[in-house]
């Protein structure tokens, strides 16, 4: 599987904004309003 991903040059889409763990309410609202592009990152 990893080889296929490397050969096809598939990369995950991650939003540029990183939230802190304490801002989980803001993170939820950001994702709910569909402001994100790809996955949302929470720094723990």
N, C-alpha and C positions, 0 to 999 in steps of 0.2 A: 504494500500500500504506500509506504513512504517513497519508494522508488517511482511509482506512478505519479505521485504528487510532485516530486522533483522534476521528472521528465516533462510533465504538462505545465510546469511553472505555476502551480496553484498556490495562492497565498491568501490567508484570512484577511477579511476586511475589518479593520478596527477603527473606531472613531478617534479623532485626534484629542478629544477632551478626556481627561482622566479625573475621576471623582475620588474623594477620600471616603473611607468607610463611615465616617461620622455624617457625611452628607447623603445618606441613603435615600432620604425623602426627595432631595433635589435630583438624584440620579433617576429615581422612578418617574418623576414628572418629566424629565428630559426625554426619557425613552417613550413614555406614554404619548407625549406630544409629537413623537416621530421626528425629533431634531437630529437623531443619531444617524450616522452612516455606518452600517455594520454593527459590530459588537460594542458594548459599553464596558469600559475598564474601570474597576474599583480598586484603588490602592489600599491594601490592608496593612 
